[in-house]
């Protein structure tokens, strides 16, 4: 076991002398490690891709712990968005399934002594149905008072208009997926993609959105492998004559490793000591200053040129790349949920 875990840690994380030789320079000497690696001194310091992998795993682990309560509040708010009627439907479905199992078990042994139990369960089911019918009727009357007489009695779910109450009723009744798809307006002519979207909408509503924040968080580390090449591509556009694309990738790996490492330290410090918000903001702004100094040392251009290039690099990346990535991540989360 010692050899197994020792080899795993050493091979994939390289927690050895190179890591400790790279740790301090990454935090205190912007652009130093990238410049050393490109110049050929690659054995003394940790490989940029390994350093990025190590720091990203630490960051996302700490970040997932620190944002757990926030994600729970988000999912709680998402569940409340489905409405009280939806919660009643889910509870009814749960009771129905449990009672159905009891009924099937006792009806298979149809003896006289079981008839009383069967009658009680059947009566309970009828009573539960009456209670929910009454609740749904009251809810419908309230809606009718609020809505004009000629309005269409349909619900809206994440921008898609269909009869949500009918969909909930089909869920309670244990209807098939095809029946549910028809209730939201799916047609065979819509094709497989339309059917897939419909299934995802139905699944999202039936699960109350539970676990969707976790799915979103799980897609972020994967997306970073696409965001880093985009960052390197922007560097290539701003520094066309300053090395090959691989050199910009080295710089990008080390810079994002710094972001993950510094962010991990900030989050851990906040968990131990509540740092004032203005200090957190200054620490985040220091990451932009770190980028400016890194660009100056790595590409060896003048202060004014580096300032404008770093400004436009940050402007394009934060204003266009990050928001677009967020939209793509949201779509991917919906697809894989």
C-alpha positions as CSV (number, residue, x, y, z in Angstrom):
1,X,0.0,0.0,0.0
2,X,2.9,2.4,0.8
3,X,4.5,1.8,-2.6
4,X,1.2,2.0,-4.4
5,X,0.2,5.4,-3.0
6,X,3.7,6.7,-3.0
7,X,4.1,6.0,-6.7
8,X,0.7,7.5,-7.5
9,X,1.5,10.7,-5.7
10,X,5.0,11.0,-7.1
11,X,4.0,10.3,-10.7
12,X,0.8,12.3,-11.0
13,X,1.5,15.2,-8.5
14,X,5.3,15.2,-8.3
15,X,5.3,16.3,-4.7
16,X,9.1,16.4,-4.4
17,X,11.9,18.9,-4.3
18,X,10.8,20.4,-7.6
19,X,7.4,21.3,-6.2
20,X,8.9,23.2,-3.2
21,X,11.4,24.9,-5.5
22,X,8.5,26.1,-7.7
23,X,6.0,27.0,-5.0
24,X,7.6,30.2,-3.7
25,X,8.7,31.6,-7.2
26,X,5.2,31.1,-8.5
27,X,3.8,33.3,-5.8
28,X,6.6,35.9,-5.5
29,X,8.3,36.1,-9.0
30,X,5.7,36.6,-11.8
31,X,6.7,35.1,-15.1
32,X,9.9,33.5,-13.7
33,X,8.9,29.8,-14.0
34,X,7.5,30.2,-17.5
35,X,10.7,32.0,-18.7
36,X,12.9,29.3,-17.1
37,X,10.9,26.5,-18.7
38,X,11.0,28.0,-22.2
39,X,14.7,28.7,-21.9
40,X,15.4,25.0,-21.3
41,X,15.8,24.7,-17.5
42,X,13.0,22.1,-17.0
43,X,14.4,19.7,-14.5
44,X,14.7,22.1,-11.5
45,X,11.1,23.2,-11.5
46,X,7.8,21.5,-11.7
47,X,6.3,20.9,-15.2
48,X,3.6,23.6,-16.0
49,X,0.9,21.1,-16.8
50,X,1.6,19.1,-13.6
51,X,1.7,22.2,-11.5
52,X,-1.6,23.3,-13.0
53,X,-3.2,19.9,-12.4
54,X,-2.0,19.8,-8.8
55,X,-3.2,23.3,-8.0
56,X,-6.6,22.9,-9.8
57,X,-7.4,19.7,-7.8
58,X,-6.6,21.5,-4.6
59,X,-8.6,24.6,-5.5
60,X,-11.8,22.8,-6.7
61,X,-11.7,20.6,-3.6
62,X,-11.6,23.6,-1.3
63,X,-14.0,25.6,-3.4
64,X,-16.6,22.8,-3.4
65,X,-16.4,22.7,0.4
66,X,-16.6,26.4,0.9
67,X,-19.6,26.8,-1.5
68,X,-21.6,23.9,-0.2
69,X,-24.0,26.0,1.8
70,X,-24.5,28.4,-1.1
71,X,-25.3,25.6,-3.4
72,X,-27.8,24.1,-1.0
73,X,-29.5,27.5,-0.8
74,X,-29.6,27.8,-4.5
75,X,-31.2,24.3,-4.9
76,X,-33.6,25.1,-2.1
77,X,-34.7,28.2,-4.0
78,X,-34.9,26.2,-7.2
79,X,-37.2,23.7,-5.5
80,X,-39.4,26.5,-4.1
81,X,-39.7,27.8,-7.7
82,X,-41.6,24.6,-8.6
83,X,-44.4,25.6,-6.2
84,X,-46.1,24.0,-3.3
85,X,-48.4,22.1,-5.6
86,X,-45.4,20.4,-7.2
87,X,-44.2,19.3,-3.7
88,X,-47.6,17.9,-2.9
89,X,-47.6,15.9,-6.1
90,X,-44.1,14.4,-5.3
91,X,-45.2,13.5,-1.8
92,X,-48.4,11.9,-3.3
93,X,-46.3,9.9,-5.7
94,X,-44.1,8.6,-2.9
95,X,-47.1,7.5,-0.9
96,X,-48.6,5.9,-3.9
97,X,-45.5,3.9,-4.7
98,X,-45.1,2.6,-1.1
99,X,-48.8,1.7,-0.8
100,X,-48.8,0.1,-4.2
101,X,-46.0,-2.3,-3.0
102,X,-48.0,-3.1,0.1
103,X,-51.1,-3.8,-1.9
104,X,-49.2,-6.0,-4.4
105,X,-47.7,-8.0,-1.5
106,X,-50.9,-8.6,0.3
107,X,-53.0,-9.2,-2.8
108,X,-50.6,-12.0,-3.9
109,X,-51.6,-13.8,-0.6
110,X,-55.3,-13.2,-1.0
111,X,-56.6,-14.7,2.2
112,X,-59.5,-13.5,4.3
113,X,-57.2,-12.1,6.9
114,X,-55.7,-9.8,4.3
115,X,-59.0,-8.4,3.1
116,X,-59.3,-6.0,6.1
117,X,-55.8,-4.7,5.4
118,X,-56.5,-4.3,1.7
119,X,-59.7,-2.3,2.4
120,X,-57.8,0.0,4.8
121,X,-55.1,0.7,2.3
122,X,-57.6,1.3,-0.5
123,X,-59.6,3.7,1.7
124,X,-56.3,5.5,2.5
125,X,-55.6,5.9,-1.2
126,X,-59.0,7.2,-1.9
127,X,-58.8,9.7,1.0
128,X,-55.4,10.8,-0.2
129,X,-56.7,11.3,-3.7
130,X,-59.7,13.4,-2.4
131,X,-57.4,15.6,-0.3
132,X,-55.1,16.3,-3.3
133,X,-58.1,16.9,-5.6
134,X,-59.4,19.4,-3.1
135,X,-56.0,21.1,-2.9
136,X,-55.7,21.2,-6.7
137,X,-59.3,22.5,-7.0
138,X,-58.6,25.3,-4.5
139,X,-55.4,26.1,-6.3
140,X,-57.2,26.2,-9.7
141,X,-59.9,28.5,-8.3
142,X,-57.3,30.9,-7.1
143,X,-55.6,30.9,-10.5
144,X,-58.9,31.6,-12.2
145,X,-59.6,34.6,-10.0
146,X,-56.2,36.0,-11.0
147,X,-56.4,35.2,-14.7
148,X,-58.8,36.7,-17.3
149,X,-61.6,34.5,-18.5
150,X,-60.2,34.2,-22.0
151,X,-56.6,33.4,-20.9
152,X,-55.0,30.1,-21.8
153,X,-54.7,27.8,-18.8
154,X,-51.0,26.9,-19.2
155,X,-48.0,27.0,-17.1
156,X,-44.5,28.2,-17.8
157,X,-41.4,26.2,-17.0
158,X,-37.9,27.7,-17.7
159,X,-39.4,29.7,-20.7
160,X,-41.3,26.7,-22.1
161,X,-45.0,27.0,-22.1
162,X,-47.1,23.9,-21.5
163,X,-49.6,22.5,-19.1
164,X,-47.4,21.9,-16.0
165,X,-50.3,20.6,-13.9
166,X,-51.1,17.9,-16.4
167,X,-47.4,16.9,-16.5
168,X,-47.4,16.7,-12.7
169,X,-50.6,14.6,-12.8
170,X,-48.9,12.2,-15.2
171,X,-45.9,12.0,-12.9
172,X,-48.2,11.0,-10.0
173,X,-50.0,8.5,-12.1
174,X,-46.7,6.8,-13.2
175,X,-47.2,7.6,-16.9
176,X,-44.7,6.6,-19.5
177,X,-42.1,9.0,-20.9
178,X,-44.0,9.1,-24.3
179,X,-47.2,10.3,-22.5
180,X,-45.3,13.0,-20.7
181,X,-43.6,14.1,-23.9
182,X,-47.0,14.5,-25.6
183,X,-48.3,16.6,-22.6
184,X,-45.5,19.2,-23.3
185,X,-46.3,19.3,-27.0
186,X,-43.7,16.9,-28.4
187,X,-44.4,15.6,-31.9
188,X,-42.6,12.9,-33.9
189,X,-41.7,15.5,-36.5
190,X,-39.6,17.3,-33.8
191,X,-36.9,14.6,-34.2
192,X,-34.5,13.0,-31.7
193,X,-33.1,16.3,-30.5
194,X,-36.4,17.8,-29.6
195,X,-37.3,14.6,-27.8
196,X,-34.0,14.8,-25.9
197,X,-34.7,18.4,-24.8
198,X,-38.2,17.4,-23.7
199,X,-36.8,14.5,-21.6
200,X,-34.3,16.7,-19.9
201,X,-37.1,19.3,-19.1
202,X,-39.2,16.5,-17.6
203,X,-36.3,15.1,-15.7
204,X,-35.4,18.6,-14.3
205,X,-39.0,19.2,-13.1
206,X,-39.4,15.7,-11.6
207,X,-36.2,16.0,-9.7
208,X,-36.9,19.5,-8.5
209,X,-33.5,20.5,-9.9
210,X,-31.7,18.5,-7.2
211,X,-28.1,18.0,-7.9
212,X,-27.9,20.4,-10.9
213,X,-25.4,22.7,-9.1
214,X,-23.1,19.7,-8.5
215,X,-23.3,18.8,-12.2
216,X,-22.4,22.4,-13.0
217,X,-19.5,22.4,-10.6
218,X,-18.3,19.1,-12.1
219,X,-18.1,20.6,-15.6
220,X,-16.0,23.6,-14.6
221,X,-12.7,21.7,-14.3
222,X,-13.2,20.1,-17.7
223,X,-14.0,23.5,-19.2
224,X,-10.7,24.9,-18.0
225,X,-8.9,22.7,-20.4
226,X,-10.6,24.7,-23.2
227,X,-10.3,28.1,-21.5
228,X,-6.5,27.8,-21.2
229,X,-5.9,27.3,-24.9
230,X,-8.2,30.3,-25.6
231,X,-6.1,32.4,-23.2
232,X,-3.0,31.2,-25.0
233,X,-4.5,32.0,-28.4
234,X,-5.2,35.6,-27.2
235,X,-1.6,35.8,-26.1
236,X,-0.5,34.6,-29.5
237,X,-2.6,37.4,-31.1
238,X,-1.0,40.1,-28.9
239,X,2.5,38.6,-29.1
240,X,2.8,37.3,-32.6
241,X,6.6,37.5,-32.8
242,X,7.3,36.4,-29.3
243,X,7.4,32.6,-29.5
244,X,5.3,29.8,-30.7
245,X,1.9,28.8,-29.4
246,X,3.5,26.2,-27.1
247,X,5.4,29.0,-25.3
248,X,2.1,30.8,-24.7
249,X,0.6,27.6,-23.3
250,X,3.5,27.3,-20.8
251,X,2.8,30.9,-19.7
252,X,-1.0,30.2,-19.4
253,X,-0.5,27.0,-17.4
254,X,1.7,28.7,-14.8
255,X,-0.6,31.8,-14.6
256,X,-3.7,29.7,-14.0
257,X,-1.8,27.6,-11.5
258,X,-1.0,30.8,-9.7
259,X,-4.7,31.8,-9.7
260,X,-5.7,28.5,-8.3
261,X,-3.0,28.5,-5.7
262,X,-3.6,32.1,-4.6
263,X,-7.4,31.5,-4.6
264,X,-7.0,28.4,-2.4
265,X,-5.0,30.3,0.1
266,X,-7.6,33.1,0.2
267,X,-10.5,30.7,0.7
268,X,-8.7,28.8,3.4
269,X,-7.8,32.0,5.2
270,X,-11.4,33.1,5.0
271,X,-12.5,29.8,6.5
272,X,-10.2,30.3,9.5
273,X,-10.4,34.1,9.8
274,X,-13.1,36.3,8.4
275,X,-11.2,38.6,6.1
276,X,-12.9,42.0,5.4
277,X,-14.4,42.2,1.9
278,X,-12.2,45.1,0.8
279,X,-9.1,43.0,1.5
280,X,-10.6,40.2,-0.6
281,X,-11.2,42.6,-3.4
282,X,-7.6,43.9,-3.2
283,X,-6.3,40.3,-3.3
284,X,-8.3,39.6,-6.4
285,X,-7.1,42.8,-8.1
286,X,-3.6,41.8,-7.2
287,X,-4.0,38.8,-9.6
288,X,-4.4,41.3,-12.5
289,X,-1.3,43.1,-11.4
290,X,0.5,39.8,-11.2
291,X,-0.5,39.2,-14.9
292,X,0.9,42.6,-15.9
293,X,4.2,41.9,-14.2
294,X,4.3,38.3,-15.6
295,X,3.8,39.6,-19.1
296,X,6.5,42.2,-18.7
297,X,9.1,39.7,-17.5
298,X,8.2,36.8,-19.9
299,X,7.8,38.8,-23.1
300,X,10.3,41.5,-22.3
301,X,8.4,44.5,-23.8
302,X,8.1,48.0,-22.5
303,X,5.9,49.0,-19.6
304,X,3.4,51.0,-21.7
305,X,3.0,48.3,-24.4
306,X,2.6,45.7,-21.7
307,X,0.0,47.8,-19.8
308,X,-2.2,48.2,-22.9
309,X,-1.8,44.6,-24.0
310,X,-2.6,43.3,-20.5
311,X,-5.6,45.6,-20.3
312,X,-7.1,44.5,-23.6
313,X,-6.3,40.8,-22.8
314,X,-8.2,41.0,-19.5
315,X,-11.0,43.0,-21.1
316,X,-11.6,40.5,-23.9
317,X,-11.2,37.5,-21.7
318,X,-13.6,38.7,-18.9
319,X,-16.1,40.4,-21.1
320,X,-16.5,37.8,-23.9
321,X,-14.7,34.5,-23.2
322,X,-15.9,34.0,-19.5
323,X,-19.6,34.9,-20.1
324,X,-19.7,32.8,-23.2
325,X,-18.1,29.9,-21.3
326,X,-20.7,30.3,-18.6
327,X,-23.5,30.0,-21.2
328,X,-21.9,26.9,-22.7
329,X,-21.4,25.4,-19.3
330,X,-25.1,25.9,-18.4
331,X,-26.1,24.2,-21.7
332,X,-23.8,21.3,-21.1
333,X,-25.1,21.0,-17.5
334,X,-28.6,20.8,-18.8
335,X,-27.6,18.1,-21.4
336,X,-25.8,15.9,-18.9
337,X,-28.2,16.4,-16.0
